């Protein structure tokens, strides 16, 4: 596969194998999507920040109250941290997350007219926002293709032989070289669905997997 920072393309056979896997996962998971509940780019940004080190289910339990009380960036900027902390406490790391949300609100008001920017380079300057969060927002709120390298995507990309890297940025680069840009966002959703439902971290259900013939790790991971 291509070495990050070079223009050497990955082997054609690997590209074809990766795209076969993506097509098979599209059939298995026709409903693959972002599992965070949101209705605006700001809500998705906030929910994704809250999803760090917890589950989407837990985040979806706290965001209805959060979104009803904080409807725009200015509201987060002016928020009482104690109120934020009380609402998001079930998501864990609530003090750090509350500070991030308040900081995001302030930065959006001061630098972006209160709106969530639709550029990765801008998003990653916001408090608590890295490439993973930025790509979630770009792909799902703005329709701009992005690869979300969470724990599931990283694990499956290595098991499938798409990458040998552990650094998320390098994993992202390797997947980008294999999957067509237009499919980046949905490929991430499919990998995440597959990681949550079949290709588990400890005991992957290889016998129930639709891509075993294209997975070099099939039946080898205990």
C-alpha positions as CSV (number, residue, x, y, z in Angstrom):
1,X,0.0,0.0,0.0
2,X,1.1,3.6,-0.4
3,X,3.4,5.0,2.2
4,X,1.9,8.2,3.7
5,X,3.5,11.2,2.2
6,X,4.4,9.5,-1.1
7,X,2.5,9.2,-4.4
8,X,3.1,5.5,-4.8
9,X,-0.3,3.9,-5.3
10,X,-1.4,0.7,-3.5
11,X,-1.4,-2.5,-5.5
12,X,-4.3,-2.9,-7.8
13,X,-5.3,-6.2,-6.3
14,X,-5.6,-4.6,-2.9
15,X,-7.7,-1.8,-4.3
16,X,-10.1,-4.3,-5.9
17,X,-10.3,-6.4,-2.7
18,X,-11.1,-3.3,-0.6
19,X,-13.8,-2.2,-2.9
20,X,-15.3,-5.7,-3.0
21,X,-15.4,-5.6,0.8
22,X,-17.1,-2.2,0.7
23,X,-19.7,-3.5,-1.7
24,X,-20.4,-6.6,0.4
25,X,-20.8,-4.5,3.5
26,X,-23.2,-2.2,1.7
27,X,-25.4,-5.2,1.0
28,X,-25.1,-6.4,4.6
29,X,-25.8,-3.0,6.1
30,X,-28.1,-1.0,3.8
31,X,-29.1,1.1,6.8
32,X,-25.6,2.1,7.8
33,X,-25.5,5.7,9.0
34,X,-24.3,8.0,11.8
35,X,-26.0,6.6,14.9
36,X,-25.9,9.9,16.8
37,X,-29.2,11.8,16.8
38,X,-29.0,15.4,15.5
39,X,-30.9,17.8,13.3
40,X,-28.3,20.6,12.6
41,X,-24.5,20.7,12.0
42,X,-24.1,22.2,15.5
43,X,-26.0,19.4,17.2
44,X,-23.9,16.8,15.3
45,X,-20.7,18.6,16.3
46,X,-21.7,18.7,19.9
47,X,-22.9,15.1,19.9
48,X,-19.7,13.9,18.3
49,X,-17.6,15.7,20.9
50,X,-19.7,14.0,23.7
51,X,-19.2,10.6,22.0
52,X,-15.5,10.4,23.0
53,X,-14.9,7.5,25.4
54,X,-18.6,6.5,25.5
55,X,-21.4,5.0,23.4
56,X,-23.7,6.7,20.9
57,X,-26.6,5.3,22.8
58,X,-25.4,7.1,26.0
59,X,-25.0,10.4,24.1
60,X,-28.4,10.1,22.5
61,X,-29.8,9.8,26.0
62,X,-28.5,13.2,27.1
63,X,-28.7,15.3,24.0
64,X,-32.5,15.9,23.9
65,X,-32.3,18.0,27.1
66,X,-29.0,19.5,26.0
67,X,-30.3,20.5,22.6
68,X,-33.5,21.9,24.0
69,X,-31.6,24.2,26.5
70,X,-28.7,25.2,24.2
71,X,-30.0,26.0,20.7
72,X,-27.2,27.9,19.2
73,X,-23.5,28.6,19.5
74,X,-24.1,31.8,21.6
75,X,-26.0,29.7,24.2
76,X,-23.0,27.3,24.6
77,X,-20.6,30.3,24.8
78,X,-22.6,31.8,27.6
79,X,-23.4,28.5,29.4
80,X,-22.9,27.9,33.1
81,X,-20.4,25.1,33.2
82,X,-22.1,23.5,36.2
83,X,-25.3,23.3,34.2
84,X,-23.5,21.7,31.2
85,X,-21.7,19.3,33.5
86,X,-25.0,18.1,35.1
87,X,-26.6,17.4,31.8
88,X,-23.7,15.6,30.1
89,X,-22.4,13.8,33.3
90,X,-23.5,10.4,32.1
91,X,-21.2,10.6,29.0
92,X,-18.0,10.7,31.2
93,X,-15.2,13.2,31.3
94,X,-18.0,15.7,31.7
95,X,-15.8,18.6,33.0
96,X,-13.4,18.5,30.0
97,X,-16.3,18.1,27.6
98,X,-18.2,21.0,29.2
99,X,-15.2,23.2,28.7
100,X,-14.9,22.1,25.1
101,X,-18.6,22.8,24.4
102,X,-18.3,26.3,25.9
103,X,-15.1,26.9,24.0
104,X,-16.6,25.7,20.8
105,X,-19.6,28.1,21.3
106,X,-17.2,31.0,21.9
107,X,-15.0,30.2,18.9
108,X,-18.0,29.8,16.6
109,X,-19.5,33.1,17.7
110,X,-16.2,35.0,17.5
111,X,-14.7,33.5,14.4
112,X,-17.5,32.0,12.3
113,X,-20.6,34.1,12.8
114,X,-22.1,31.5,15.1
115,X,-22.1,28.8,12.3
116,X,-20.3,25.5,12.1
117,X,-17.6,25.8,9.3
118,X,-17.7,23.4,6.5
119,X,-13.9,23.1,6.2
120,X,-11.7,20.5,7.9
121,X,-8.9,23.0,8.5
122,X,-11.4,25.3,10.4
123,X,-13.1,22.5,12.3
124,X,-9.9,21.1,13.8
125,X,-9.1,24.5,15.3
126,X,-12.1,24.3,17.6
127,X,-11.7,23.0,21.2
128,X,-12.0,19.3,21.5
129,X,-12.3,18.7,17.8
130,X,-9.8,16.5,15.9
131,X,-9.9,15.0,12.5
132,X,-12.2,12.2,13.5
133,X,-14.9,14.6,14.8
134,X,-14.3,17.0,11.8
135,X,-14.8,14.2,9.3
136,X,-18.0,13.1,11.0
137,X,-19.4,16.6,10.7
138,X,-18.2,17.1,7.2
139,X,-19.5,13.8,5.9
140,X,-22.9,13.8,7.6
141,X,-23.9,17.4,8.1
142,X,-22.4,18.8,4.9
143,X,-22.2,15.9,2.5
144,X,-18.4,16.4,2.1
145,X,-16.7,13.0,1.9
146,X,-14.6,12.1,4.9
147,X,-13.0,9.1,6.6
148,X,-13.8,8.7,10.3
149,X,-11.0,6.6,11.9
150,X,-12.5,5.5,15.2
151,X,-11.5,2.4,17.1
152,X,-13.7,0.2,14.8
153,X,-12.5,1.6,11.5
154,X,-8.8,1.4,12.6
155,X,-9.2,-2.2,13.9
156,X,-11.1,-3.4,10.8
157,X,-8.7,-1.7,8.3
158,X,-5.8,-3.5,9.9
159,X,-7.6,-6.9,10.0
160,X,-8.6,-6.5,6.4
161,X,-5.0,-5.7,5.4
162,X,-5.9,-2.3,4.2
163,X,-3.2,-0.7,6.4
164,X,-0.5,-1.7,8.9
165,X,-0.6,1.7,10.6
166,X,-1.9,2.6,14.1
167,X,-1.8,6.3,13.8
168,X,-5.3,7.5,12.7
169,X,-4.0,10.0,10.2
170,X,-2.0,7.3,8.4
171,X,-4.9,4.9,8.6
172,X,-7.1,7.6,7.0
173,X,-4.5,8.1,4.2
174,X,-4.3,4.4,3.5
175,X,-8.1,3.9,3.3
176,X,-8.3,7.0,1.1
177,X,-6.0,5.4,-1.4
178,X,-8.2,2.3,-1.6
179,X,-11.8,3.6,-1.6
180,X,-13.3,6.1,-4.0
181,X,-13.7,9.5,-2.5
182,X,-17.4,9.6,-3.0
183,X,-17.7,6.5,-0.8
184,X,-15.5,7.6,2.1
185,X,-18.3,8.6,4.4
186,X,-20.4,5.6,3.8
187,X,-17.4,3.2,4.0
188,X,-16.7,4.5,7.4
189,X,-20.3,3.9,8.5
190,X,-20.2,0.4,7.1
191,X,-17.0,-0.5,8.8
192,X,-18.4,0.9,12.1
193,X,-21.6,-1.1,11.7
194,X,-19.6,-4.2,11.0
195,X,-17.3,-3.6,13.9
196,X,-20.2,-3.2,16.3
197,X,-22.3,-6.1,14.9
198,X,-19.9,-8.8,13.6
199,X,-16.2,-8.0,13.6
200,X,-15.9,-7.6,17.4
201,X,-12.7,-6.6,19.0
202,X,-12.1,-9.8,21.0
203,X,-14.0,-12.5,19.3
204,X,-15.0,-11.6,15.7
205,X,-17.9,-13.6,14.3
206,X,-16.0,-14.8,11.2
207,X,-18.5,-17.5,10.6
208,X,-21.2,-14.9,10.1
209,X,-19.1,-12.4,8.1
210,X,-19.8,-11.7,4.4
211,X,-16.2,-10.8,3.6
212,X,-14.2,-13.7,5.0
213,X,-12.8,-14.5,1.5
214,X,-11.3,-11.0,1.3
215,X,-10.1,-10.8,4.9
216,X,-6.6,-12.1,5.6
217,X,-7.4,-12.3,9.3
218,X,-10.5,-14.4,9.0
219,X,-10.7,-17.2,11.6
220,X,-7.3,-16.2,12.9
221,X,-8.3,-13.5,15.5
222,X,-9.1,-14.9,18.9
